[in-house]
Amino acid sequence: MPEQFGSPTYWQILTSTLQKTQSAYGYAIGALLARGGVMPLAHFPAASGSPHFMSKRLSHEAVLQRLCSNGLVKKIDLLGIGECVALRESNEEYFNGVEIEVKARMVTESVLLKAVAQWSKNLGLVSYEQLKNRDVSEPKVTGFLFDLTAPSYLTGLLQQKSSGGTMPGFFCCDVLFNGKLEEEHIAPFINKCRSIKSLPKTGRPFFIFVADSYSKEAFLALKEQGIVPATVNNLFGQETAETLRALTETLKSITFLNNKSEQIDEVMTRLSHIEGAASQLRGDLFEYIVAKAVKDSAQYVEVGVQCKDSKGKKADCDVFVSNGYKKVTFIECKGYNPYAEVLHKDVKHWIHEQVPVFFKHALIHYPNTAIHVEFWTTGKLGKDSMDLLNDFKEKNKNDQRYEVVFRQAHDVKDFIDGTRNKSLVRVFGKHFIDYYRKDPLGAVTPPKRLASSDNVPT
């Protein structure tokens, strides 16, 4: 019935019916359901279970196009994420605020992928320099995309070529950190794996799916196909699993500034053993630090605001600050590794693409109000960036359109110190200024003989 469109029952019955016929459309819908009905467009090719290109098989592009044309799926633009794929809803208002959930999951999964990459390297499962992660490249095996891939030279995966030499196997991994997964949620991954195994002249694969939890049916379905149904708990321990859940909840509440600084400190400290996690989180949590720092001197502060000009052009503002009709401030936050140099292209993008939209947005919604645009970073600005920012600031002094402010790491530290918020000062200093990489091995000594002359007192 029309009134049932978009309901949980509707999607469950449709997905189950399509997947029983091994329909590519059913797998794609199952992948969306597993992610709450919304995912970044860039993640759809891997999640859908369909290949990029393969003879006699629908590509992920064809699947998406058909689902969109049939009115089951649509493309939407989410603040801070960009273009996404979403199941259609009976009421468009249901999409309001979903970017908070999607971004929190994306960041958590990015940290999880770093942990899996580190784990696979440490165990020698993969070729160290050839591992590909969805965040920076296109992990692909025989036309199918994954979240993480690499050649593997494990003995059980190597094959002798008829022409001589050896053929490596492949490490293929997808991750999904979104609660307990049901059989229809992992069916797209199973379809990928089954398809790859059926192809001739392909290296032997090692398939692993990493999630928070599985239903009994989903767990057994993966096992039956020779796929490792891993959880964060059984790979990295209960503490890491709990910390990733805490990270997700922390990121969800950042927009509303409901977190205490100690929560951020605890999450970042507990995940610091994962290579690259600190850098990932530093960028995402810097916005919260800045918002907390300016909150006491403002009437209204919001993290993550999408601005539009009169022609509909959009720009995302990291931290928006309003002091009534006296002043509005648009702050760009770049949480780099301590004193790393800010990319010049980021500075140019802010000046030429974002600031003009902020200005026109303010003219529409805050007429006759003083406008400030600010660029804050925990890194340092190179000479080209400094010259560009100084010229930009000077030009706008003459035009008197808005005031330009830019703060490097030491300027940000001075500002935060000035808040006299001891907790905020300590967390910023620990994770954004005084951070250093410790030797992961510590003072570990090699094994020694228990019964030898070395142990005899002299």
N, C-alpha and C positions, 0 to 999 in steps of 0.2 A: 504493500500500500504506500502511496506517496508520503503520508505523514510519518512513515517509518524510516524514510531515507536518512542516512547519516547516523542512525542509532547504533549502539554497540551490537545489538542483535543482527541488524542489517549487515554490517560489515563482517561479522563472524560467520553468518550463513553464506554470504557471497564468497568469502575467502575460502572457506572449507569446500564449497562446491567446486570452485575453480581449481583448487589445488589437487582435488581427487582426480582431475583429468590431466594433471601435470601442466596446467596452463601457466605460461609466463606472466600473464596478468594477475593470476592468483598469487604467485610468488611475490610480485612487486607490491601488491596490496598488503600481503602479510608482513613484508619488510617495513612498510609505513606504519602498520598497526603496532609493530614491535617498538617503534620509536615515537609512540604517542600520536601518530597521524601526521607528523611534520618532520622533515629532514632537509639539510642543505642539499641543493641541487648537485653539488660536487660529490656527495656521498651516495647518490642514487645508483650510479653504475655498478658499484661494488655490492651495495645492499640488495639490489633487485634480483640478483641471481642470474641475470641474463648477460650474454657476452657483448663485447664491444663490436665484434664482427665474427660471424661464423656461418659457414654454408648450412642452409636448411634450418637455421635457428633465428628467432627474432632477436634483434639487437636491443639493448637497453633503451636506445634512442627511439626505436620503433614502438616499444612497449609503452614508454612514457607518452609519446605522441598520441597513440590510440586511447590510452586512459584519459588523457586530457580532452580529446575530441568527443569521447563518450560521456563526458561530464562527471567522471568519477574522481578525477584528480585535477588539481590546478596548481599553477605556479604563483607564489606570493613573495613579496620582498619584506624581509624582517630586519628590524633595527639592529645594527651591529653584526649581522650575519650575512645579509645579502639575499640572493635569490634562493628560494626553497621550493620543495615539492610538498604538497599537502593534500590529504583526502578532503573532498568537498564536504562542507557542513550545511545543514539546513538553515543555519543562521550565521551570517558572516561575523557577527559580534563575538562568536566563540574564539576567533583568532586573536582577540585583544589580549596582549600580555603573554602570548605563547613564546615569544622570543626569549623570555627570562629562563623558561624551562629548557628550551633548545640549546641556548648558549651554555648553560650550566652543564648539560650532558656532554656537549662538544668539548669543553675544557677538561672535564673529568676523564673522558675517553682519550683525549690527547695525552694526558699524564699516564693513563693506563697503557697506551701504546708505547710510550717511552720505557715503561717498566718491562713490558713484554720484550721489547727490542734488547734491552740490557740483559734480561734473563737469557734470551736465546744466544746472545753473543758470549756471555759468561760461560755457558755450558758447551760452547763450540758447536751449536746446532746449525749455524749459518755461516756463510762466507762474510766475514766481518765488514768489509768495505762495500759490499754489494746489497746490503739490506735497504729496502725502500719502504718509506712510511707515507701514508696517505696525506699527511700534513705538508709534505714538501715535494712529493713526486707522485707518479702513477704506478703503484704496485700492480703488476700484471703477469699472469701466467697463462699461456696459450689462449689469449683473447679474453680471459676473464679477469676482472679487477678484484683486488682484495684490499684490506686495510694495511697489511704488512706482508711483504714477501722477500725472499732471498734464496739464492742457490744454496744447496746443502751438500756437503761432501761426507756425510755419515756413511759408514760402510754399508748399512742396509739399504741406502738410497742410491748408491752408485751403480751404474750399469756399464757393461762393456759394449762398446760400439763394434759393429761388424767390420768397420773400416779401420779399427784400431783406436786406442785411447779409451777414455771413460766419459760417461755422460752423468752430470750431477743430478741430484734430485732437487725438489723445491720445498721450501718452508712456506706455507700459506696460512695466514691468520686473519680472522675478523674479530672485532671486539664490539660489545654492546653492553653498556652499563645502564640498564633501565628496569631493574627489578627482575622478577621471575619470568622467564621466557617459556612460552608454550610451544607445542609442536609446529603450529602454523607460522610462528615467528622465526624458527630456525630452518624451515623448509627451503627458503631461497639459498641458504648456504649449502645445504645438502644437495640441492640441484646443481650448483656450481661444481661441487666436489665430484658428484656422480658423472657429470659431463666430462670433466677433465680426465677421470680415470678411464673413460671409454675411448679416449683418443689414442691412436697408435703413435709410436715414435715420440712419446712424451716422457720426460724424466719422471721418476717415481716421486709422488708428492707426500708431504707430511702435513696433514690438515689439523688445525686446532682452532676452536672457537672459545673465546674468553668472555664470560658474562658474570653477573652478580649471583644469579641463581637460575636453576632449571626446574621445570615440572618433571615428574618421573617419566612421562611420555616423551618429552623433548630430550631428556638425557639418554634414554634408551635408543631413540631414533638416531642420534648422533653416533652412539657406540656401534650400532648395527652397520653403519657405513664406514667404520674404521676411523672415525673422526674423534679427536681428543676433546671431550666436553669439559673444558677447564673452567674453574671459578677463580676469582681473585683470592679467595680464602685459601684454596688448596695450592695455588701457585706461590703466593707471597705472604700468606698468614692472615690471621684474623685482624691484627692491628691495621694492616694496610687496607684491608677491605672496609673496615669501619672508618678509616681516615678518608677514603675516597667517597664514602657516603656522606661524611661530614663536609667534605669539600663541595659536593653537589648542593647540599643545603645552604652552605655559606654563600656560594655564588648566587643562588636563587634570591637570597635576602639582601644582597649587596645593594640592589636598586633602591630598596627602601631604607637603607642605612640602619638596619636593625642589629647588625653584628657588633660585638665588642672587639676591640683590637686584639684581645687575648685569643679569641677564636682563630683569627687569621694567623697569629704567631704559632699557635699549636698545630694547625693544619700544615703550614709551610715547613715547620721544623720536622714534623713526623714524616713528610714526604721528601725531605732533603736528600735521602739516600738514593733516590731515583735520579739518574743522570739526566739533566735537562729539565726536570720538574720545576726547580726553583725559577729558572728563566721563564718558563711557561706561565707560572703563577704570578711572577713579579709583574708582568705586563698587565694581566687581568685584574690584579688586586690593587695596583697603583691608583686606579680611578677611585676606589673606595677610600684610600688614604687621603687623597686630595680632597674629596668631598667632605670627609670628617674634619679636615684641617680648616676648611672655609666655612663650615656650617655655623659656628658660633657668631660670625660676623655677617650673616645673611638671613633674610626672611624666609627664603625658600631655596633648597638645593635638591637637584635630581641627577642621578647617574644614568646616562644613556638616554638622550633625547634626539628624536629625528626632526630635523629642521627642513623646511621647504621654502623656496622662493615663489614668486607669483606665477612662474611658468611650470612649476611642479618639480624642479630639480631638487634632489635631496642631498643632505649631508648629515652625518651622525656626529652629534656633540657628546663628548665623553662625560663632562660634568657641566651642568647648566646651573647658574646662580642668579637669583633675582633679589634685588633690594627694592621691592615695590616698583614704583614708576621713576625711581631715582637712577637706577643703574641695572643693567643685565650683563652677565659675563658668560662667555662661551670658552670653556677650558679644554684644550687638547692635551691628553696625558700619554706620555711615552715612557713606560717603565722598563728601561733597559737594564742590562747588567751594570753594576756600579762603574760609572765613568767610562762605559763603552761609548763609542762615537755614534751619534744619531745619524741615520741615513739621510743624505741630502735630499733624496727624492721624496722622503716623508715631509720634510720642511716645505719643499716646493708644492707638494700636493695640498698641504694645509693652507698655504698662502693663496694659491691660484684657484683651487677647487672648493675648499670648504669655507673659508672666511667670507667670500662673496655671498654664499647662501645664508650664512649666519646673519650677515648684515641685512639682507633683504627680509629674512624671517623676522628679525627684530623690528624692522620698519613696519611690517604688517601687524604684528601682535603687540609690540611695545612702542608705539609712536611717541615721539618727543622724550625718549628715554636715553640716557647716556649708555653707549655700547662699548664694552671691553672685549677683546679677543686675546686669549692667553695661551701660550705654549709652554707646558711644564714637562721636564724630563729628568730622570735620575742619571742620564748619560751626560755627555758633553757635546757641544756643538763644534763642528769643524769650521775652518776658516770660511769656506764657501757659504755655509749655512749662516754663520754669524754676519757675514757681509750682506747676505740677502735679507735677513731679519732686520738688520740695522737700517738698510735702505727702505724696507717696507715700513718700519716704524717712523722714520723721518718723513716719508711721503705722506703718511696719514696724519702727521702733526699739521701739515699744511692744509690737507683736505678737510681735516676735522670731522671725519666720518666716524671713526672709532679710535679708541686708545689701544695700542699694541703692547703687550707685556710678554717677555719670555724669561723663563727661569731654568737654569741648569741645576745640576745636583746640589751644589753648595747653596744656591739660592733657595731651592726647595727645602733643604735642611734648615736653613735659617728661619724660613716661614713656619715650618712645623715646630721648631724649637720655641718660636714665639707664641704658640698656642698654649704652652705650659700644661699640655695634656701629657702627663708622664707616660701613660700607657702607649699613646700614639707615637711619642718621641722615641720610646724604647723599641717598638716594633719597626718603625721606619729605619732607625739606625742599624738594627740587627739584620734586616733582610734587604735593605736597599742601599746602604752606605758601607757598613763594616763587614759585609759578607765576604767570605773567602772560601776557597775550595780546600777541604781537608784531604789528606792522603787516605783513600778508602781502605788501604790495608793496615793503617796504623803501625804500631810497633809489634807486628807479628813476627815471631822467630821461627826458623825452620825446625822440623822434627829432630830430636836428638835420641841417641841410643840410651836406653834406660839402664843397661848393665855394661858399663865401659869404664876405662881408667879415667875418663873425663870427670866422672862423678865422685871419684875418691878425693876426700879432703886432703889438702897439702899442709 
